[in-house]
Amino acid sequence: MQYRTVGDTAVSAVGLGAMPLSIEHRPDEQRAIATIHAALDAGVTLIDTADSYHWHAGEAGHNELLIARALARYGGDTSHLLVATKGGRGRPGDGSWTVNATPGHLKRAAEASLKRLGVEAIGLYQLHKPDPAVPWAESVGTLRELLDAGTIRAAGISNVTVGQIREAHAILGDGLVSVQNQYSPAVRDSEPELRLSTRLGLAFLPWSPLGGISRSSLDGTRGPTAASTAFHRIASVHGVSPQQIALAWLLARSPAVIPVPGASRPASIQDSAKAAGLELSEAEQTQLDDCPGARRVRLAPAPSGRPRRHSPTSPDRRVAPIPVAGLRGHPCGSPLP
């Protein structure tokens, strides 16, 4: 397993998105725990969760409690594991998602997550989504208070814009270590946020990283099913799954990228973890990069005073090509619903 960094913490280059283990169409607990254990056995040391990852009303924290039980039953060492959770969203049980990023709610949510995870401090606490009813500075300022109180060790933000990243960085300084936005072969709207995260030395955790390759857990029986994309063709050449190719492509986008693919069975995360050791040729990367309307953009050098962080087991990539494309349904992926 190769490693990258979230703040000062080295983590596996591929993490586990635990959401599918608790929401609609979730597996039974035995298989869910087996999936988490399979991730750990494969060398995964980053697990992404949230207090809102649950199905029914009254189940807030279901995913966090599941992870805590799985880690307690694991026979190996888990001291090096980073569990990243989120607060600021809710699920009333009717399939919808709500947003509440008021300072009072975030503080209560963080304390509840801390208790459910059974830790002295949350390793990484992420603001799940900006609340349009709350000034951004107030929500982010609450993360500053949680850092100062020792409730959380590091802070992250999710579903954000370039402007929101800059403002959060100004408020939190080195306390801000990650950005989590949707980013995948089929959804590349967050190219500017990825570039900025790389320049600021922030980890960029793509959620739903297999869009255009696999159905999301939220798609149900809908979602992409195409099997003739460039990702599938290159996968055939390598003799691996197209999911591995998609994750390897993401890892090649920037040294800041740490994808957190979801999994609901052991075989899925075992396959995903192998992507950390998969090398794509420049020609293959170009084939996967080139999409209609895309253009190549070079990352600017990291600002002085905060060097960009790199994988200790991979070459220094100070310049990485990133095409700008906010495209859905392009030849590098398949249409999303």
N, C-alpha and C positions, 0 to 999 in steps of 0.2 A: 504494500500500500504506500502510495506517495502522500505527502503531507503539505498542507498550506496553513496559513495562520489567520486566526480571528483575534484581533488585538495582539496580545502577547502569548496566546495559546495556540499550540500546534494541533491541528485536527486533520483527519483523513480528508483527502482531496474530494471524496464523494461522501455525502452524509445520507441520513435516512429521514425522509419526510414521513412522520408517523400519523398524519391526519387520516389516511384510509383505514386505520385500525379502529377508529372510533365513530366515524360518520356513517351516513347511509351506505348500505351494502357491506357493512363491516363484517369481518370474520368473527368466529367465536373466540373466546379469550385464549383458549389453548393455542390456536393457530397464530393469534396476534402476538402472544409472548414468544412463540417459536420464531416468528419473523424478526422480532427485536434481538433475540439471541443469535439468530443467523447473521444479522448485521454485525454484531460484536465479534462473532467468530471470523467474519470476513475482513476484520480490521477497521470497521467503521467506528469512528470516535466522536461523531457529531450527530445528535438526534434533534430534530426540529419538531416542536409541538406548540400548542396554544391552549389557553383555558376554554376557548370556544370550539375546540375540536370535539364535538359530541353530536349525537343524533336527536335525542328526545329532550323535551323541556325538563328542567331540573337536573340535568346531567353535567352541568358546568364542571370542567376539570376532568372529565372522563379519561381523556388521553394522557394527561399528566399522571393520574393515579395508576393507569395501566403501565406506563413507563416505570414508575416507581416500583410497582410489584415485579415487573420483569427484571429490573436491575437487582432487586433484593434476592431473586431466585437464581440469578446467574452465578455459575460456579467460579468464574474467573474474576480478575481484577477490573474494577470499573472506576478507579480513582482518576484515570486519565481522560475520562469521558466528559464531553461538554454537552449538556442538555440546554438547548435554547428554547425558551418559551415566549409567548406573546400575550399581551393584554390590550383591551380597547375595543373588542368586538364581542358580540353575543349571538346566541341562537335561541329563539323562542320556541322552537320545536315544530314549526310549520314549514321548514325547509329554507326559511329566509335567514339573512344575516343582518345584524344591527351594528351600529357604531356608537361607542361612548368613550370618549377620551378626555373626560373631565378629570381634573387633578384628584378629586376625591375618589372617583371610581378606579383610576389607575393605581392609587395607593392601596386600596382595598383588594384589588385584583392581584397585585404583586404579592401582598402578604398571604393571600389565599393560595397562590401558586407555590410560594415558598413552603407552606405547610404541606401541600399535597405532594410535592417532590421530596420532602423530607431532607432538605439540605440547609446548611447554615446561611448560605447566600446563593442566589440564582446566578449561574455562570454567565448567561446572556439573556437579558430581558429586552424584548422588542416591542415597540409601539406598533400595533397591528395595522392601523389605518388612520390617516388624519380624519378628525371629526370636523365637518364643516361648521358645526355649531360652537366650536371652541377654538380660540386663537391658537395657532400652531406653537407659538412660543410658550404658552401655558402648558400644553401637553408635554412638550419636550422639557420644559423646566421641571416638571414632575419627575422625569427620568433623572435629572440632575440631583433632585432631592433624594431619590431612592439610592443613587450612587453614594451620596454623601452619608446617608444613614447606614450604609453597608448591607442593605437589603438585596442589592444586585451588584455584581462585580463589573459588568460591562453592559452597555446599552446599544440597541439597534433600532432601526426604523424600517417600516415596510410600506409598500404601495405609495411611494413618494416621488416627487418631482425634483429636478435639479435645484430649484430654488429652496425647496424644503430641506434638501440635504445640506446645502450651504448654511442655512439658518441653524439647523440642528448642530452642525459642526462648530459653529460659532458659540453656541450655548454650552455644548458638552465637551468640546476639545477632544482630548485623547480618550475620554469616556465613551465616545461614539466609535464603535468598531465595525459595524455592519449595516448593509442595506439589503433588504429582501424585496425584490420586485418580480413580477412575472416576466420570464424571458425563456425563449425556446426556439427551435428551428422555425416554428410557424408564427411566433409572436415576438417581434424584435423592437417594440415601441420604446423599450428602456435602454437603447444604445447610449443616449446622452448620460443617463444615470450611471451606466456601467463605466463609461469613460471617466466621469468625475470620481466615482468610487475608487477606481484604480489610481488616479492621480493623488487622492487624499490618503491612500493606504488603507482603505476600508474593504473588508471582505464583501463580496457581492454574492448573495445566495439566491440563485434563480428558483422561484417556486413554479410548479408545473413545468419542469424543464424538458419534458418529453412531448410537449404540444406539437402536433403534426406527425408524431410517431406512434404514440399510444393514447388511448382514451384516459382522461382524467377520472379520478374517483367520483367527481361530481357530475360526470357526463351520463352515468347510468348506461343505458343501452344506446345512447347517442355518441357522437364524437368521431374523430378521424379513424379511418380503417384502411386508407390507401397503402399499398405495398409496392409501389413502383417509384418511390422518391429516390433522390441521389443517396440519401442515408441508407435506404434498403439495398441499393446496388453496391455501395462500398462495403456494406456489412457482408454481403455475399462473397466479395473478394477476400475479406479477412477471415471469413468463417465464424463470425460472431453475430450477435443480435443487432438490429438497427438501433435499439435503445443504447447499447454500448457506444455505437458510433456517434449518436447524438450527444451523449455525455462527454465523450472524448473531444468532440468539436467544441462544446461549451468550455471545457477546461483549457483548450487552446486559444480561446478568445482573449483571455487576460489572466495573469497570475492571481488576480483578486477573486476569480470565480470559484465557488464551491457549490456545485449543484446538490440539491436535496430531493432526489426523486422519491415519490411515494411508493409504498409496497404494502401488500396485504397478504403476502405469502413468502416463505423463506427463499424460494427459488428466484423471485424477482429481485430482492436486494442482493443476493449472492451474485447475480448476473450484473447488476448495476455497479457493484463494487469493483468488478474487473476492469471497468472503463478507466480507472486511475492508472493502469499500467499499459494502456493502449496508445500507441503513437500513430498519428496520421501524417502522411507525407504532405509537403507543401502543395503538391498538385491536388491531393484529396481535399485539403482544407479550402483551397481556392474553389474547387467544384462545389463544395458545400456552402461557401460564402456567397458565391455569385448568384444573385437573384435579380429579377427584373426591377429596374429602378434603383438598385443598390449602388453605392459608391464606396471606395475604400478610404478609411480614415486612419491616420496614425495617432497613437496615443502620445500626448505630451509628456515630458519628463516629470517625475514626481517633484512636488514643491520642496524647497530646502527646509530642513528642520524635521521632516517626517518622511523618511525613505519609504519607498514602496516595498511591501513585503513579498517574498517569493517562496516557492516550495524549496525546502532544503535538499530535495532529491531530484530536482529538474533544473534545466539551464535557465539562466537569468533572461527573462523576456522583457527587456525594457521598451521594446517597440512591438506592438501587436496590431495587426490589421483588423479593423472593425467596419463592416459596411453599414451604412445607415439605411434601414429598411423597417418601416412599420407595416409590414405586409402580412396579410392573412390569406392562406390558400395559394402561396407561391410554389414554384417547382421544388424548393428545398424542403417543403413540408406539405401537409394536406389541409384542406379547409377546416376551420374550427366552427362548431355550431354557433 
